[in-house]
Amino acid sequence: MVIATDADGVLTDMSGFNFVYGERFFGHAQTDPSGYTTAEIFGESKRREFLFGLRHFYDYCSRLSPRENAVEVCGKLCSGGNELYVITARKFSTQHTPLGALSRRLFRKWVEKNDFRFNDIFYCSEVGTPPQKLGFCRRISADIMIEDKGDTALYLAENGIKVLLFDAPYNQDISHENIVRIFSWNDIFGVLAES
């Protein structure tokens, strides 16, 4: 099989990171735990969200541990003869600037440090992500996309891509016949083993 996976929210627990570090940074509890961005989660301005990102970008990109069993399951999938690709809209990664280069370098170093094995990594911009992810899925002839962002998962599903939707507070209202909701990397392995 050709399997594509998102990074943030799938390989990592982005919500968990935002909840913990957001409370420390903003100095108050969440106002909307079902929000996607830290501005939505904490009811903060885009400016304050930007400052949060500046403060914690390096920590998130370099020090955050992978989700439980993500490395092991990805390894089993590759050892089983599958192709495994990352398709991510990682912050700043498509910018042709020093910050863009840093974002891509930090992600590759994180992948290597955690012993992930991928055939390739594709970066999408943060604006217009769903069509770009669809384009990469078609380019590699993906059989499955593992995704957490609701609008992206729905767009892919509506365009014929089978999606494993990693459960998150911000995607509870998403469903489609081409979407299977999963709760862990062990779930992912179980679903793919049956395919």
matplotlib code that plots the C-alpha trace (Angstrom):
import matplotlib.pyplot as plt

x = [0.0, 0.9, 0.2, 0.5, 0.4, 0.2, 2.7, 1.3, -1.7, -0.9, 2.8, 2.6, -0.1, -0.4, -3.5, -1.9, 1.1, -1.1, -3.2, -0.2, 2.1, -0.8, -2.1, 1.4, 2.0, -1.5, -1.9, -5.4, -7.4, -8.8, -12.0, -12.7, -11.0, -12.5, -10.6, -7.8, -5.4, -4.1, -6.0, -9.3, -8.5, -7.6, -9.7, -6.6, -5.6, -3.7, -0.8, -0.7, -0.9, 2.1, 4.1, 3.2, 4.4, 7.7, 8.2, 7.5, 8.2, 11.6, 10.4, 7.5, 9.6, 12.6, 11.6, 8.1, 7.9, 6.1, 2.7, 2.7, 3.6, 3.9, 7.6, 7.0, 3.9, 5.5, 8.5, 6.2, 4.4, 7.6, 9.0, 5.8, 6.5, 4.4, 5.4, 5.1, 5.1, 4.6, 2.4, 2.4, 1.5, 4.1, 4.3, 6.6, 7.8, 7.0, 8.5, 11.7, 13.2, 15.6, 12.6, 11.2, 14.6, 14.8, 11.3, 12.1, 15.5, 14.0, 11.3, 13.9, 16.1, 13.1, 12.3, 15.9, 16.2, 13.1, 14.1, 11.1, 11.4, 9.6, 10.0, 9.7, 8.3, 6.1, 5.3, 2.1, 1.4, -0.8, -3.2, -5.0, -3.8, -6.6, -6.2, -2.4, -2.6, -5.0, -2.4, 0.4, -1.9, -2.6, 1.0, 2.1, -1.1, -1.9, -4.3, -4.8, -4.2, -3.8, -5.0, -6.3, -7.6, -11.3, -11.6, -8.6, -9.9, -13.4, -11.9, -9.8, -12.7, -15.0, -12.4, -12.1, -9.2, -9.7, -8.8, -8.0, -9.0, -7.0, -9.5, -9.0, -11.1, -11.3, -12.6, -15.6, -18.2, -16.4, -17.8, -17.9, -18.1, -14.4, -13.4, -12.6, -12.0, -9.0, -7.7, -4.1, -1.3, -2.3, -5.8, -4.1, -2.1, -5.2, -7.2, -4.3, -3.7, -7.3, -7.0]
y = [0.0, 3.6, 5.4, 9.1, 10.7, 14.2, 15.3, 17.7, 16.2, 12.7, 12.0, 14.4, 15.3, 18.9, 19.6, 18.2, 20.5, 23.5, 22.9, 22.6, 25.2, 27.6, 27.7, 28.6, 31.2, 32.9, 32.5, 31.1, 28.0, 27.1, 28.9, 26.6, 23.2, 22.2, 25.0, 24.2, 27.2, 28.5, 31.7, 29.7, 27.5, 30.3, 33.2, 35.2, 37.6, 36.6, 38.8, 36.9, 33.6, 34.7, 35.5, 32.0, 30.5, 32.4, 31.3, 27.6, 26.9, 25.4, 23.4, 21.9, 21.1, 19.7, 18.3, 17.0, 13.3, 11.3, 9.9, 6.6, 3.7, 6.0, 5.1, 1.4, 1.3, 3.3, 0.9, -2.1, -0.6, 0.1, -3.4, -4.9, -3.6, -0.5, 3.0, 5.7, 9.4, 12.5, 15.3, 18.2, 21.9, 22.4, 26.1, 28.2, 25.1, 26.3, 29.7, 30.4, 32.2, 31.3, 30.6, 28.2, 26.5, 26.2, 24.7, 22.0, 21.3, 21.0, 18.5, 16.4, 16.3, 15.4, 12.5, 11.2, 11.6, 9.6, 6.9, 7.3, 5.9, 7.6, 7.4, 11.2, 14.3, 16.8, 20.3, 22.2, 25.8, 26.7, 28.5, 26.3, 23.1, 20.6, 20.9, 20.7, 17.6, 16.1, 16.9, 15.1, 12.1, 11.8, 12.2, 9.3, 7.3, 7.2, 4.4, 6.0, 9.4, 9.7, 13.2, 15.1, 18.4, 18.1, 20.3, 18.6, 15.1, 15.9, 17.5, 14.4, 12.0, 13.9, 13.6, 9.8, 9.5, 7.0, 8.9, 7.6, 10.6, 10.8, 11.8, 15.3, 17.8, 20.0, 17.3, 15.9, 17.0, 15.3, 12.2, 10.7, 7.3, 7.5, 8.4, 6.0, 7.6, 6.2, 6.9, 5.6, 4.3, 0.8, 1.5, 2.6, -0.6, -2.7, -0.9, -1.1, -4.8, -5.6, -3.7]
z = [0.0, -0.4, 2.9, 3.5, 6.9, 8.2, 10.9, 13.4, 15.2, 13.8, 14.5, 17.4, 19.9, 18.9, 21.0, 24.1, 23.5, 22.9, 26.0, 28.4, 26.9, 26.1, 29.7, 30.9, 28.2, 28.2, 32.0, 31.9, 31.1, 27.7, 26.7, 23.7, 24.0, 20.6, 18.8, 16.4, 16.8, 20.1, 19.4, 19.2, 22.1, 24.5, 23.1, 22.3, 19.6, 16.5, 17.8, 21.1, 19.2, 17.0, 20.2, 21.6, 18.3, 18.5, 22.1, 21.6, 17.9, 18.6, 21.6, 19.6, 16.5, 18.4, 21.7, 21.5, 21.6, 18.9, 19.7, 21.5, 19.1, 16.1, 15.4, 15.9, 13.7, 10.9, 11.1, 10.8, 7.9, 6.0, 6.9, 5.5, 2.1, 2.2, 1.0, 3.7, 3.0, 5.0, 3.6, 6.1, 6.3, 8.9, 9.9, 7.6, 5.7, 2.2, 2.7, 0.7, 3.7, 6.5, 8.7, 6.0, 5.8, 9.6, 9.7, 7.2, 8.8, 12.3, 11.0, 9.2, 12.3, 14.4, 12.0, 12.1, 15.9, 16.5, 13.9, 11.6, 8.1, 5.3, 1.5, 1.2, 2.9, 1.1, 2.4, 1.8, 2.6, 5.5, 3.1, 0.6, 2.3, 1.3, -2.5, -2.1, 0.0, -2.5, -5.3, -3.4, -2.6, -6.3, -7.2, -5.1, -5.7, -2.0, -0.9, 2.5, 4.1, 7.9, 8.9, 11.9, 10.5, 9.8, 6.7, 5.1, 5.9, 4.5, 1.3, 0.7, 1.4, -0.9, -3.7, -3.3, -0.9, 2.0, 5.2, 8.7, 10.9, 14.1, 16.8, 18.2, 20.0, 16.9, 14.4, 16.3, 13.7, 10.8, 9.1, 5.6, 4.1, 3.1, 6.7, 9.5, 12.9, 14.8, 18.3, 18.3, 16.2, 17.2, 15.7, 12.5, 12.3, 12.9, 10.2, 7.7, 8.5, 7.5, 4.2]

ax = plt.figure().add_subplot(projection="3d")
ax.plot(x, y, z, "-o")
ax.set_aspect("equal")
plt.show()
